[in-house]
Amino acid sequence: MQTIKRKNVDSVFSVRSLEREIPLPSQTNQPDLATPSSNPSRARLRTHKKALLCLSSVVLAVVVIYGIGAARAGSLAPSASPSGTMYTLNDIYTRLTTNATATEGSHNLASSLSPSATMRTLKEIYNAIPTIAANTVKVGTTYLGISGTLYGDTDVSKVLTTASGAGTYNAANLIAENIKNGTAYGVSSTGTLLPNGGTATTADLFSGKTSHLTGDWDLDTGALNLACNTSTFDGAGNKVADAYDGGGDGTNRWCITDSGNAAAGDILSGKIAWVDGLAISGTGTVYAYGDSNAAKVLGTATGAGTALTSLY
């Protein structure tokens, strides 16, 4: 290639040299060359000169183009046997219509025994592209250039029954009168519910306890004392205050405490006593002899005292 290129270049320079070697007639004492008829040789010379210039330009262009093309040409030998390397039109059509995926370049390039249709047309693919509505695409996502406006959830219990794609969350009772007064809900709604209908007052609620007893949501503190409250209990008479005596007939006048220690044997048989809030039926026996003074009862008695057991 280098030899050919040099020969062509040398030819161009030879043409240029030939032009320089052709002598031109002296311009002095020469006939008028303005017209070909005055000097036919001069006219022919000019014609040959123009032809040589055109030829040299063509040769030079061919040499340049050939040289550049030869310098940039790579190997024409294939790097591997022909094989599929891309998705087919059928792959794209199937993806659009069934959402099924395909493996890139998995098709076979071997020709069939007889010509047959193996691909989808561009019209089929175009018609398979769905028309996307914004209200069918989840808000915050984009599909085929369409930004979604659809609100919802995959959990049906989190979507209202009144939604276009209805869920199971029934908000029929989600109204202002069922929501606590002052509590905001929904988009711009506020509850108006207040406690009402009750008849209890703070005097009916045990002291120290709280509840909503009035027509607001402020807690009310009870003022009712327990029957055996030390501030109302008559410790000397072991009686509760008159206000806690039920119907006032005296049947509920006695306060039960947790300081008792009597057992059934300590209580006379046939009698019942309350000990620590429990009714105890007595099993004890009354002895014929005895005294409330332990020193007067022998230590050997069944209900033993502290008197001497012998006089020895």
C-alpha positions in Angstrom: 0.0 0.0 0.0 2.9 2.4 0.8 4.5 1.7 -2.6 1.3 2.5 -4.6 0.7 5.6 -2.6 4.2 6.9 -3.4 3.9 6.2 -7.1 0.7 8.2 -7.2 2.3 11.1 -5.4 5.3 10.9 -7.7 2.9 11.0 -10.7 1.3 14.2 -9.3 4.7 15.9 -8.9 5.7 14.7 -12.5 2.7 16.5 -13.9 3.6 19.6 -12.0 7.2 19.4 -13.3 6.0 19.0 -16.8 4.0 22.1 -16.5 7.0 24.1 -15.4 9.2 22.7 -18.2 6.8 23.7 -21.0 8.2 27.1 -22.2 5.8 29.9 -22.7 6.4 32.3 -25.6 7.8 35.7 -24.7 5.2 38.3 -24.3 7.3 40.8 -26.3 7.1 41.0 -30.0 4.4 38.3 -30.1 1.2 38.3 -31.9 -2.0 39.1 -30.0 -3.0 35.9 -28.2 -6.4 37.3 -27.1 -8.2 35.0 -29.5 -7.4 31.4 -30.5 -7.2 32.3 -34.1 -4.3 34.6 -33.5 -2.2 31.7 -32.0 -3.5 28.2 -32.1 -0.5 26.7 -30.3 -1.0 29.0 -27.4 -4.7 28.0 -27.1 -3.9 24.3 -27.2 -1.3 24.7 -24.5 -3.8 26.3 -22.2 -6.3 23.5 -22.8 -3.7 20.9 -22.0 -2.6 22.8 -18.9 -6.2 22.8 -17.6 -6.6 19.1 -18.3 -3.4 18.3 -16.4 -4.5 20.4 -13.4 -7.9 18.6 -13.2 -6.2 15.2 -13.5 -3.7 16.0 -10.8 -6.5 17.1 -8.4 -8.4 13.8 -9.0 -5.2 11.7 -8.5 -4.4 13.6 -5.3 -7.9 13.1 -3.9 -7.9 9.4 -4.7 -4.5 9.0 -3.0 -5.6 10.9 0.1 -8.9 9.0 0.4 -7.2 5.6 -0.2 -4.5 6.3 2.2 -6.9 7.4 5.0 -9.2 4.5 4.4 -6.4 2.0 4.4 -5.0 3.4 7.6 -8.3 3.2 9.5 -9.5 -0.2 8.2 -9.7 -3.0 10.9 -9.9 -6.7 10.6 -13.0 -7.9 8.7 -12.8 -11.4 10.3 -15.8 -12.0 12.6 -14.9 -12.4 16.3 -17.5 -15.1 16.8 -20.2 -17.1 15.1 -23.5 -15.2 14.6 -25.8 -15.3 17.6 -28.6 -13.5 19.3 -27.5 -10.5 21.4 -30.7 -8.4 21.8 -34.4 -8.6 22.7 -36.7 -9.5 19.8 -39.8 -7.6 18.9 -41.8 -10.6 20.1 -40.1 -10.3 23.5 -41.2 -6.7 23.7 -44.7 -7.5 22.6 -45.0 -10.3 25.2 -43.7 -8.0 28.0 -46.3 -5.4 27.1 -49.2 -7.7 27.0 -48.5 -10.3 29.7 -45.7 -8.7 31.8 -43.6 -11.9 31.2 -39.9 -11.4 31.1 -37.4 -12.7 28.6 -33.7 -13.4 28.5 -31.8 -11.0 26.3 -30.3 -12.7 23.2 -32.0 -16.0 23.9 -33.5 -16.4 20.4 -32.1 -18.7 17.8 -30.7 -17.2 14.6 -30.9 -20.5 12.6 -33.3 -20.2 9.7 -36.4 -22.3 9.6 -37.0 -25.0 6.9 -39.4 -22.6 5.2 -40.1 -18.9 5.4 -42.6 -18.0 8.1 -43.6 -15.1 10.4 -41.5 -15.1 13.6 -41.8 -11.5 14.8 -44.4 -9.0 15.8 -44.9 -6.0 13.6 -44.3 -2.4 14.9 -48.1 -1.8 14.6 -48.8 -4.7 16.9 -46.3 -3.5 19.4 -47.6 0.1 19.3 -51.2 -1.1 19.8 -50.1 -3.2 22.7 -48.9 -0.2 24.6 -51.7 0.7 27.1 -53.2 4.1 27.6 -52.2 5.1 31.1 -54.6 7.1 33.4 -53.0 9.0 36.3 -55.7 7.7 38.7 -54.7 4.1 38.1 -51.0 4.7 39.0 -50.0 4.9 42.7 -49.2 8.4 43.9 -45.5 9.0 44.0 -44.7 6.7 41.1 -44.5 7.2 37.4 -45.4 4.7 34.6 -44.6 5.5 30.9 -44.2 9.1 31.8 -47.5 9.4 33.7 -47.3 10.5 37.3 -49.7 8.6 39.5 -52.5 10.2 41.6 -54.0 7.0 43.1 -54.1 6.7 46.9 -54.5 3.4 48.6 -52.9 0.4 50.3 -52.4 -3.3 49.7 -54.2 -3.9 53.0 -57.9 -3.7 52.3 -58.7 -2.8 55.9 -56.8 0.5 55.4 -59.0 1.7 52.6 -62.4 3.3 53.0 -65.5 1.5 51.7 -66.4 4.7 49.9 -63.2 4.7 47.8 -63.4 3.9 44.0 -61.4 0.8 44.7 -63.3 0.1 47.9 -61.7 -1.3 51.0 -63.3 -2.6 54.1 -62.8 0.3 56.5 -66.3 1.6 57.2 -66.2 5.3 58.3 -70.0 5.7 58.4 -69.9 6.5 62.1 -66.8 8.7 61.8 -68.8 11.9 62.4 -68.2 15.0 64.5 -70.7 14.0 67.3 -68.9 10.7 67.7 -65.4 12.2 68.0 -64.1 13.8 71.3 -64.7 17.5 71.4 -61.7 19.4 70.0 -60.1 16.4 68.4 -59.2 16.9 64.7 -59.9 14.1 62.3 -60.1 13.5 58.5 -58.9 16.5 56.5 -60.5 19.5 58.2 -63.1 18.1 60.7 -63.2 18.5 64.5 -65.1 16.3 67.0 -67.9 17.7 69.1 -68.6 14.9 71.5 -69.0 15.8 75.2 -69.8 13.5 78.2 -73.4 13.7 79.2 -76.3 11.7 80.5 -74.7 10.6 83.8 -76.2 11.3 87.2 -73.1 10.7 89.4 -71.3 13.6 91.1 -68.0 13.9 92.9 -69.8 13.0 96.1 -70.6 9.6 94.6 -67.0 8.9 93.5 -64.6 7.5 96.1 -62.1 10.0 97.4 -58.9 10.1 95.3 -60.5 8.6 92.2 -61.2 10.5 89.0 -63.7 10.4 86.2 -65.5 12.5 83.7 -68.7 13.5 85.6 -69.5 16.9 84.1 -70.1 18.2 80.6 -66.5 18.5 79.6 -63.4 16.4 79.2 -61.7 17.6 82.4 -61.3 14.9 85.0 -63.3 15.3 88.2 -62.0 14.0 91.6 -64.3 12.0 93.9 -65.0 13.2 97.4 -66.7 10.0 98.8 -64.9 8.5 101.8 -64.8 4.7 102.6 -66.9 3.6 105.5 -63.9 2.9 107.7 -62.0 6.0 106.7 -60.2 7.2 109.9 -61.6 10.7 109.4 -65.2 9.4 109.8 -64.7 6.2 111.7 -65.7 6.2 115.4 -62.9 4.2 116.8 -64.2 4.3 120.4 -67.6 3.0 119.4 -66.3 0.9 116.6 -69.0 2.4 114.4 -69.0 4.1 111.0 -70.5 7.5 110.4 -74.2 7.8 110.1 -73.8 8.8 106.4 -72.6 5.2 105.7 -75.2 3.4 107.7 -77.2 2.1 104.7 -80.8 2.7 105.5 -79.9 4.2 108.9 -81.3 1.3 110.9 -77.9 0.4 112.5 -77.4 -2.9 110.6 -74.4 -1.5 108.8 -72.9 0.4 111.6 -69.9 -1.8 112.4 -66.6 -1.5 110.6 -64.6 -4.7 109.7 -60.9 -4.5 110.2 -58.0 -6.8 109.4 -56.6 -7.1 113.0 -58.5 -10.1 114.2 -56.8 -13.4 115.1 -59.6 -15.5 116.6 -60.0 -19.1 115.3 -63.1 -21.3 115.3 -62.0 -22.9 118.6 -61.8 -19.5 120.3 -65.5 -18.8 119.6 -68.3 -20.4 121.5 -69.9 -23.3 119.6 -73.0 -22.2 117.8 -71.9 -18.6 117.5 -70.5 -16.7 114.4 -67.9 -14.0 114.5 -66.3 -11.9 111.7 -62.6 -12.1 111.6 -60.7 -10.1 108.9 -63.8 -9.9 106.8 -64.7 -13.6 107.1 -67.6 -15.2 109.0 -66.1 -17.8 111.5 -68.5 -20.3 113.1 -67.4 -21.1 116.7 -66.5 -24.6 117.9 -65.3 -23.7 121.4 -66.7 -25.2 124.7 -67.8 -23.3 127.8 -66.2 -24.7 130.9 -68.2 -24.9 134.2 -65.3 -23.6 136.2 -62.9 -20.8 135.5 -62.1 -17.1 135.9 -61.1 -14.2 133.8 -58.0 -14.0 136.0 -55.4 -16.5 134.8 -53.8 -16.6 138.2 -56.9 -18.2 139.6 -56.9 -21.1 137.1 -54.5 -24.0 137.3 -52.0 -24.4 134.6 -53.3 -28.0 134.1 -56.8 -26.8 133.1 -57.9 -27.3 129.5 -58.2 -23.6 129.3 -55.0 -23.3 131.2 -54.2 -20.6 133.7 -51.0 -19.8 135.6 -51.8 -21.1 139.1 -49.7 -23.8 140.7 -50.4 -27.3 139.6 -49.5 -28.9 143.1 -48.9 -27.9 146.7 -46.1 -30.3 147.3 
